[in-house]
Amino acid sequence: MARSSATYVPYDLRPSKQIERRILVDFLLAARSAGLPVSSLPYVGMGGIKFVDFLMMHKFLGIKQFVSIERDADVIERCKFNKPFGNISIYNGDVSDYVDEFDSGKPHIFWLDYDWALSQNIFEDLIDLGSKLVTGSFLVVTVSGEASGPLRRLNDRERLRYFRDTLNDFSLDLSETHFSDASIRFAVSTMLLRILVYSFRARHPIQFFPYIKVLYKDSMWMVTVGGYLGETARGLSLAQELGEHLPFLTAWEGESFFQIPQFNITDSERRIFDLLVTDRPCDRSTARIVRKWGFDANFVRQYRNMIRYIPRYFETAW
């Protein structure tokens, strides 16, 4: 049985991960504003031992039914002890087992937050789930954007061969240069997006709308694709709603991804940036200060887009 990364990765203290979570919550809030019954849907995720996304789904969306998938039998008792709500069920098994057993006529919210590389098993999970989720469901998938696990030991050509053997049709237009350490996250993004869209292709007239396409990095690059399964008219209407709520995201129709900026600044510096990006007209003296610190106009623009999503961390004395 594979060891859970929740035992050694502090998922609650990863700023880019937390920005990603807040974007997903805002996505679901926008869907609720558009008239979708988001708060009544069951949430299926991978909560580990800290259940950070579960807490957020309950706090911001009022979701009341949860399932946490945990494949590491050694931490099951810790999961049961640490779960914050009595309405969280812990499923001990692989995602593949849960998806294989999943059978529901009710829409769900799924966040399959894998922390390993895109693989044959993940491909099969998504194909299987694509035949089972009903209209009105939401699906979010996260995978490693790096050459992790056995891929780390392969050269670029061998990585290309691996993905051609594993995910043939989804990597045919990619070359070995796409699989260098510097570029592989973009190749993984493209393949994951194509697999998700393909998973629902046989469901016409409903389709999958991949509104959320993001890359982010804390200790390693990760790739997330998320969206809504529904009829075309509803999907296009929701796309307009998201354009107003999350204007920095890329268009859902293409294969481009939004890369979450990394904001390595102190809390004192952050107070200056907060003033700068919210003051109208812009205070020129404040702008000169941040330029002296080495931050350009692009960084300021990115901060303005992300100001609502950047977490703050504090140490408290008990």
C-alpha positions as CSV (number, residue, x, y, z in Angstrom):
1,M,0.0,0.0,0.0
2,A,1.4,3.4,-1.0
3,R,2.3,5.8,1.8
4,S,0.1,8.9,2.0
5,S,1.9,12.2,1.3
6,A,-0.3,13.8,4.0
7,T,2.1,12.2,6.5
8,Y,5.1,14.3,5.4
9,V,3.7,17.3,3.3
10,P,2.2,20.3,5.2
11,Y,-0.7,20.8,2.8
12,D,-2.2,23.5,5.0
13,L,1.0,25.7,4.7
14,R,1.5,25.8,0.9
15,P,0.6,29.3,-0.4
16,S,0.2,28.4,-4.1
17,K,-1.9,25.4,-3.2
18,Q,-4.1,27.6,-1.0
19,I,-4.5,30.1,-3.9
20,E,-5.6,27.1,-6.1
21,R,-8.2,26.1,-3.4
22,R,-9.6,29.6,-3.2
23,I,-9.9,29.8,-7.0
24,L,-11.8,26.5,-7.0
25,V,-14.1,27.7,-4.2
26,D,-14.8,31.0,-6.1
27,F,-15.5,28.9,-9.2
28,L,-18.2,26.9,-7.3
29,L,-19.5,30.1,-5.7
30,A,-19.9,31.6,-9.2
31,A,-21.7,28.4,-10.3
32,R,-24.1,28.7,-7.3
33,S,-24.7,32.4,-8.2
34,A,-25.6,31.2,-11.7
35,G,-28.4,29.0,-10.3
36,L,-26.7,25.6,-9.9
37,P,-27.5,23.7,-6.7
38,V,-23.8,23.5,-5.6
39,S,-24.4,23.5,-1.9
40,S,-26.6,20.4,-2.0
41,L,-24.1,18.3,-3.9
42,P,-21.9,15.6,-2.2
43,Y,-18.2,16.4,-2.2
44,V,-15.6,13.6,-2.9
45,G,-12.0,14.4,-2.3
46,M,-8.7,13.3,-0.8
47,G,-8.6,15.0,2.6
48,G,-5.6,13.3,4.0
49,I,-5.3,14.0,7.8
50,K,-6.0,17.8,7.7
51,F,-9.0,18.0,5.4
52,V,-8.2,21.6,4.3
53,D,-10.4,21.6,1.2
54,F,-13.2,19.9,3.1
55,L,-13.2,22.7,5.7
56,M,-13.4,25.3,2.9
57,M,-16.2,23.5,1.1
58,H,-18.2,23.5,4.3
59,K,-17.4,27.1,5.3
60,F,-17.9,28.8,2.0
61,L,-20.4,26.6,0.2
62,G,-22.3,24.9,3.1
63,I,-21.7,21.4,1.7
64,K,-23.0,18.8,4.1
65,Q,-22.0,15.4,2.6
66,F,-18.4,14.3,2.1
67,V,-16.3,11.3,1.2
68,S,-12.5,11.3,1.6
69,I,-10.6,8.7,-0.3
70,E,-7.4,7.4,1.5
71,R,-5.3,4.7,0.0
72,D,-2.8,4.5,2.9
73,A,-4.2,2.0,5.4
74,D,-1.6,3.1,8.0
75,V,-3.2,6.5,8.4
76,I,-6.9,5.6,8.4
77,E,-7.2,5.8,12.1
78,R,-5.6,9.3,12.0
79,C,-8.1,10.3,9.3
80,K,-11.0,9.2,11.4
81,F,-9.7,11.0,14.4
82,N,-8.9,14.2,12.6
83,K,-11.9,14.6,10.4
84,P,-13.6,17.9,11.4
85,F,-17.2,16.9,10.7
86,G,-19.3,13.9,11.5
87,N,-20.7,13.9,7.9
88,I,-17.3,12.9,6.4
89,S,-17.0,9.3,5.4
90,I,-13.5,7.8,5.0
91,Y,-13.0,5.4,2.1
92,N,-10.0,3.2,2.6
93,G,-8.8,2.2,-0.9
94,D,-7.4,3.5,-4.2
95,V,-9.2,6.1,-6.2
96,S,-9.6,3.4,-8.9
97,D,-11.5,1.2,-6.4
98,Y,-13.8,4.0,-5.4
99,V,-14.5,5.0,-9.0
100,D,-15.1,1.4,-9.9
101,E,-17.7,1.1,-7.1
102,F,-19.2,4.6,-7.7
103,D,-22.8,4.5,-8.9
104,S,-25.1,7.5,-8.3
105,G,-27.8,9.2,-10.2
106,K,-27.1,12.4,-8.3
107,P,-24.6,15.1,-9.4
108,H,-21.4,15.2,-7.4
109,I,-18.4,17.4,-6.9
110,F,-15.2,15.4,-7.3
111,W,-11.7,16.7,-6.6
112,L,-9.2,13.9,-7.4
113,D,-6.1,15.6,-6.0
114,Y,-3.4,13.1,-7.0
115,D,0.1,14.0,-5.9
116,W,1.8,11.7,-8.4
117,A,2.5,11.8,-12.1
118,L,0.0,11.3,-14.9
119,S,-0.3,7.5,-15.4
120,Q,-2.3,4.7,-17.0
121,N,-4.2,4.3,-13.7
122,I,-5.2,7.9,-13.6
123,F,-6.2,7.7,-17.3
124,E,-8.4,4.7,-16.5
125,D,-9.9,6.5,-13.5
126,L,-11.0,9.5,-15.6
127,I,-12.3,7.4,-18.5
128,D,-14.4,5.4,-16.0
129,L,-15.6,8.4,-14.1
130,G,-16.5,10.1,-17.4
131,S,-19.1,7.4,-18.1
132,K,-20.6,7.7,-14.6
133,L,-20.9,11.3,-13.6
134,V,-24.3,12.7,-14.3
135,T,-25.3,16.1,-15.7
136,G,-24.7,18.9,-13.2
137,S,-21.5,17.4,-11.7
138,F,-18.2,19.1,-11.2
139,L,-14.9,17.4,-11.7
140,V,-11.4,18.7,-10.7
141,V,-8.2,16.7,-11.3
142,T,-4.7,17.6,-10.0
143,V,-1.5,15.7,-11.0
144,S,2.2,16.2,-10.6
145,G,3.6,18.4,-13.3
146,E,7.1,17.1,-12.9
147,A,9.0,13.9,-13.8
148,S,8.3,12.4,-10.5
149,G,8.6,8.7,-9.4
150,P,10.1,6.4,-12.0
151,L,10.0,9.2,-14.7
152,R,12.8,11.0,-12.8
153,R,15.3,8.4,-13.9
154,L,14.4,8.6,-17.6
155,N,15.9,11.0,-20.2
156,D,13.7,13.1,-22.4
157,R,13.4,10.6,-25.2
158,E,12.5,7.8,-22.7
159,R,9.8,10.0,-21.1
160,L,8.3,10.6,-24.5
161,R,8.3,6.9,-25.2
162,Y,6.7,6.2,-21.8
163,F,3.8,8.6,-22.5
164,R,3.4,7.4,-26.1
165,D,3.1,3.8,-24.8
166,T,0.8,4.9,-21.9
167,L,-1.3,7.7,-23.4
168,N,-0.7,7.3,-27.1
169,D,-3.4,9.4,-28.8
170,F,-3.0,12.3,-26.3
171,S,0.8,12.7,-26.8
172,L,1.2,12.1,-30.6
173,D,2.0,15.8,-31.4
174,L,4.5,16.1,-28.6
175,S,8.3,15.7,-29.1
176,E,11.1,14.8,-26.7
177,T,11.8,18.5,-26.1
178,H,8.4,18.8,-24.4
179,F,9.6,16.3,-21.7
180,S,12.7,18.0,-20.4
181,D,12.6,19.0,-16.7
182,A,12.0,22.6,-17.7
183,S,9.0,21.8,-20.0
184,I,7.3,18.6,-18.9
185,R,4.7,20.5,-16.9
186,F,3.3,22.0,-20.1
187,A,3.2,18.5,-21.8
188,V,1.4,17.1,-18.8
189,S,-1.1,20.0,-18.8
190,T,-1.9,19.4,-22.4
191,M,-2.3,15.6,-22.0
192,L,-4.5,15.9,-18.8
193,L,-6.8,18.4,-20.5
194,R,-7.2,16.3,-23.6
195,I,-7.9,13.2,-21.5
196,L,-10.6,14.9,-19.5
197,V,-12.4,16.3,-22.5
198,Y,-12.1,12.9,-24.2
199,S,-13.6,11.2,-21.1
200,F,-16.9,12.9,-21.7
201,R,-16.9,13.0,-25.5
202,A,-19.4,10.1,-25.8
203,R,-21.9,11.9,-23.6
204,H,-23.4,14.1,-26.3
205,P,-25.4,16.4,-26.0
206,I,-23.8,17.1,-22.7
207,Q,-20.2,18.1,-22.5
208,F,-17.4,18.9,-20.1
209,F,-16.4,22.5,-19.8
210,P,-12.8,22.8,-18.5
211,Y,-13.0,26.3,-17.0
212,I,-10.2,25.8,-14.5
213,K,-6.7,25.2,-16.1
214,V,-3.9,26.2,-13.7
215,L,-0.3,25.4,-13.0
216,Y,1.2,26.2,-9.7
217,K,4.3,25.5,-7.6
218,D,5.2,25.3,-4.0
219,S,7.9,22.6,-3.7
220,M,7.1,21.1,-7.1
221,W,5.0,21.9,-10.2
222,M,1.4,20.7,-10.1
223,V,-1.3,20.8,-12.8
224,T,-5.0,21.2,-12.2
225,V,-7.9,21.0,-14.6
226,G,-11.5,21.4,-13.4
227,G,-14.9,22.1,-14.9
228,Y,-18.6,21.4,-15.2
229,L,-20.5,18.6,-16.9
230,G,-23.7,19.9,-18.5
231,E,-25.7,21.0,-21.5
232,T,-24.2,23.5,-23.9
233,A,-26.5,26.4,-23.0
234,R,-25.9,26.1,-19.3
235,G,-22.1,25.7,-19.8
236,L,-21.8,28.8,-22.0
237,S,-23.9,30.8,-19.5
238,L,-21.6,29.7,-16.7
239,A,-18.5,30.6,-18.8
240,Q,-19.8,34.2,-18.9
241,E,-20.4,34.2,-15.1
242,L,-16.8,33.0,-14.5
243,G,-15.5,35.7,-16.9
244,E,-16.8,38.3,-14.4
245,H,-15.7,36.4,-11.2
246,L,-12.3,35.0,-12.4
247,P,-11.2,37.2,-15.3
248,F,-7.6,36.1,-15.1
249,L,-8.3,32.5,-16.1
250,T,-7.7,31.4,-19.7
251,A,-10.5,30.7,-22.1
252,W,-12.1,27.3,-21.5
253,E,-12.0,26.4,-25.3
254,G,-8.2,26.4,-25.7
255,E,-5.3,24.5,-24.3
256,S,-3.5,27.4,-22.5
257,F,-3.2,27.4,-18.7
258,F,-3.0,30.1,-16.1
259,Q,0.2,29.9,-14.0
260,I,-0.4,31.0,-10.4
261,P,2.3,33.6,-9.6
262,Q,4.6,33.0,-6.6
263,F,4.5,35.9,-4.2
264,N,7.6,35.6,-2.0
265,I,7.1,38.8,0.0
266,T,7.1,39.7,3.6
267,D,3.9,40.7,5.5
268,S,5.2,44.3,5.8
269,E,5.8,44.4,2.1
270,R,2.4,43.0,1.5
271,R,0.7,45.9,3.3
272,I,2.3,48.2,0.8
273,F,1.2,46.2,-2.1
274,D,-2.4,46.0,-0.7
275,L,-2.4,49.8,-0.6
276,L,-0.9,50.2,-4.1
277,V,-3.3,47.9,-5.9
278,T,-6.5,49.2,-4.2
279,D,-5.8,52.9,-4.3
280,R,-7.4,54.8,-7.1
281,P,-5.8,56.8,-8.6
282,C,-2.5,55.0,-8.0
283,D,-0.3,56.6,-5.4
284,R,2.9,57.3,-7.3
285,S,5.1,57.5,-4.2
286,T,4.0,53.9,-3.2
287,A,4.6,52.7,-6.8
288,R,8.2,54.2,-6.6
289,I,8.8,52.2,-3.3
290,V,8.0,48.9,-4.9
291,R,10.0,49.7,-8.0
292,K,13.0,50.3,-5.7
293,W,12.4,46.9,-4.2
294,G,12.8,45.4,-7.7
295,F,9.1,44.6,-8.5
296,D,8.0,45.5,-12.0
297,A,4.6,46.5,-13.3
298,N,3.8,42.8,-14.3
299,F,4.3,41.7,-10.7
300,V,2.0,44.5,-9.5
301,R,-0.6,43.4,-12.1
302,Q,-0.4,39.8,-10.9
303,Y,-0.7,40.9,-7.3
304,R,-3.8,42.9,-8.1
305,N,-5.4,39.9,-9.7
306,M,-4.6,37.6,-6.8
307,I,-5.0,39.9,-3.8
308,R,-8.1,38.1,-2.6
309,Y,-6.5,34.6,-2.9
310,I,-3.1,35.0,-1.3
311,P,-3.1,33.4,2.2
312,R,-1.6,34.9,5.3
313,Y,0.1,32.7,7.9
314,F,0.6,33.6,11.6
315,E,2.2,31.8,14.5
316,T,0.1,31.8,17.6
317,A,1.1,31.1,21.2
318,W,-1.2,28.8,23.1
